[in-house]
Amino acid sequence: MPELNYLRNDRKWPGSRDYITHVDFKLDHGRAGMELYDIFPGVQLMVSEFFAESCFRTGEKENAIGIHHCLRGRFECAFDSRSFIYMGEGDISINSQMHPPISSSFPLNYFYGSTIILYPEQTKGVPWLEAFGISTEAITEKFSLNSRCPVFRRNEAVEHVYGELYACLSDPELPFLRLKILELLYHVQSRQTVLEENKEYLPGNVVSRIKHVREHLIENPERRIGLRELAKEHGLSLTQLKDGFRQIYGQSPYAYLRDYKMHLAAQLLRDTDRKVSEIAAELGYQNPSKFSEAFQAVIGQNPRAYRK
């Protein structure tokens, strides 16, 4: 089986089945877990989980197609210095490694998802693919992969298949994996499957300013700063701030800040003996009951139950 160039120098070892390979994906900061499944000649499934800000490596061009799916987290990608595109949960993107990205990152510092890797030279003449009419040339032409990387919003029919695929990974059987990958490839290539393209690219200068807004918010978690004030301070319109923040982080600024504060509170509850009321006050909640409601909504338990 061929191998993606940017994985060539990573340590690998056999998995529980002869068609599974574990990859020790090295990061300067954070950690990652990655498995490769050899599905057909020239077809692999790569399942990845990242607890990191980025996994980007400068890669040389190669003849390979990636069909990427985000199950949890968010993914940011840029193919030029002027515009950025985002994948949220359930979204799909397709690209050719003949046109690799110039940068990528995880806005929430977390990502779990998968990539179906197709090596066009090796997929020619594979009977399983031919039986379903799967062609890398047809996929490249349909999505104009020689010039762009489209991102598609969550599609219920496709998401159902992905759900079955992820569910089987705890005890993967090759025939079932093959069935699901064929089903997904058929959905991608079939013109009957309507995938809604997400064309909401963000200019690079807007992305940079919104990320500064996010830093401003988390540096002062106890303060509630007005969005109009933040937008003006960072040279953005209120609409740019609201829409752009949701594109990058998947939430409104205040919802993001609430979740950030509750996860910070959870860490303090685990690692310190400080009173719940002290933690609440430090994060800007003078009313402990309001803090408890917010904590329950985000973490799923009230603070005292969580600490136990």
Salt bridges, closest charged atoms under 4 A:
GLU3 OE1 - LYS12 NZ 3.51
ASP10 OD2 - ARG57 NH1 2.68
ASP24 OD2 - ARG11 NE 3.82
ASP24 OD2 - LYS26 NZ 3.07
GLU35 OE2 - HIS22 ND1 3.40
GLU76 OE1 - LYS211 NZ 2.86
GLU121 OE2 - LYS124 NZ 3.71
GLU156 OE2 - ARG154 NE 3.62
GLU159 OE1 - HIS69 NE2 2.94
GLU159 OE2 - ARG154 NH2 3.74
GLU164 OE2 - HIS160 NE2 3.44
GLU164 OE1 - LYS180 NZ 2.65
ASP171 OD1 - ARG17 NH2 2.61
GLU173 OE2 - ARG17 NH1 3.52
GLU183 OE1 - LYS180 NZ 2.79
GLU196 OE2 - ARG153 NE 3.39
GLU197 OE2 - ARG148 NH1 2.64
GLU200 OE2 - ARG153 NH2 3.07
GLU215 OE2 - ARG214 NH1 2.58
GLU233 OE2 - HIS216 ND1 3.46
ASP259 OD1 - ARG258 NE 3.52
GLU278 OE1 - ARG274 NE 3.87
GLU282 OE1 - ARG274 NH2 2.40
